[in-house]
């Protein structure tokens, strides 16, 4: 498949993917410190609170900085709410992947999680 057919520059694609990976890593590490704190961990573990909090906070950060990955990728002049929502979902999903990598594969977790 030729990405140029869709108006996507492969160099720009690499930059956007790199930005999403770095952005999600920062978000994941920020919230791991908060949610792995012993005081909070014992109260909110397995209650389904983490994901909505991360989604809302990620959306607010993305909206504040105007990071619409789709608008950047398709070279649109203006960001859109749909772009912000999709970028939020992508970043939150990658955050979940980072969490799995750190906890399950590498075994990097706080003692509060144990």
C-alpha positions in Angstrom: 0.0 0.0 0.0 1.3 3.4 -0.9 0.8 5.9 1.9 1.2 8.8 -0.6 -2.1 7.8 -2.1 -3.7 9.0 1.1 -1.6 12.1 1.3 0.5 10.7 4.1 4.2 11.5 4.3 6.1 8.5 5.8 8.5 10.9 7.6 5.6 12.7 9.1 4.0 9.4 10.1 7.2 8.4 11.9 7.1 11.7 13.8 3.5 11.3 14.8 4.0 7.7 15.9 7.0 8.8 17.9 5.1 11.6 19.4 2.2 9.3 20.4 4.7 6.8 21.9 6.5 9.4 24.0 3.3 11.2 25.0 1.8 7.9 26.2 4.9 7.0 28.0 4.9 10.3 29.9 1.2 9.9 30.7 1.6 6.3 31.8 4.5 7.1 34.1 2.7 10.1 35.6 -0.4 8.0 36.5 1.6 5.0 37.6 3.1 7.2 40.3 -0.3 8.3 41.4 -2.2 5.0 41.1 0.6 2.9 42.6 0.7 5.1 45.7 -0.1 2.8 48.6 -2.9 5.0 50.0 -4.7 5.1 46.7 -3.9 1.6 45.4 -5.6 -0.2 48.3 -8.8 1.9 47.9 -9.2 2.0 44.1 -7.7 -1.3 42.9 -10.1 -3.3 40.7 -12.9 -0.6 40.9 -12.7 0.6 37.3 -11.6 4.1 38.3 -8.2 4.3 36.7 -9.2 4.1 33.0 -11.8 6.9 33.0 -9.5 9.2 35.0 -6.6 8.5 32.5 -9.0 9.1 29.6 -10.3 12.4 30.9 -6.9 13.7 31.9 -5.3 12.6 28.6 -8.1 14.4 26.7 -7.6 17.6 28.7 -3.8 17.5 28.1 -4.2 16.8 24.4 -6.8 19.5 24.0 -4.7 22.0 26.0 -1.7 21.4 23.7 -3.7 21.0 20.5 -2.2 17.6 19.7 -4.5 16.1 17.1 -2.6 13.2 15.5 -5.0 12.8 12.6 -4.9 16.5 11.7 -1.1 16.4 11.8 -0.9 13.2 9.8 -3.4 14.3 7.1 -2.0 17.8 7.1 -5.3 19.6 8.0 -5.0 23.2 9.2 -7.4 22.8 12.1 -7.8 20.2 14.8 -11.2 18.7 15.4 -13.0 17.3 18.4 -13.1 13.9 16.6 -9.4 14.1 16.1 -8.8 14.9 19.8 -11.1 12.0 20.9 -9.4 9.5 18.6 -5.9 10.7 19.6 -7.0 10.4 23.3 -8.1 6.8 22.7 -4.9 5.9 20.9 -2.7 7.4 23.6 -4.8 5.8 26.4 -4.5 2.4 24.6 -0.8 2.7 24.2 -0.6 3.7 27.9 -2.3 0.5 28.8 0.3 -1.3 26.7 3.2 0.4 28.4 1.6 -0.6 31.8 1.4 -4.2 30.7 5.0 -4.1 29.4 6.4 -2.6 32.6 4.4 -4.7 35.1 3.9 -8.1 33.4 6.9 -8.4 31.1 9.6 -6.5 32.9 8.3 -6.8 36.4 8.7 -3.1 37.2 6.0 -2.3 39.7 5.8 -0.6 43.1 5.7 -2.6 46.3 2.1 -1.3 46.8 1.0 -3.4 43.8 2.5 -6.5 45.4 
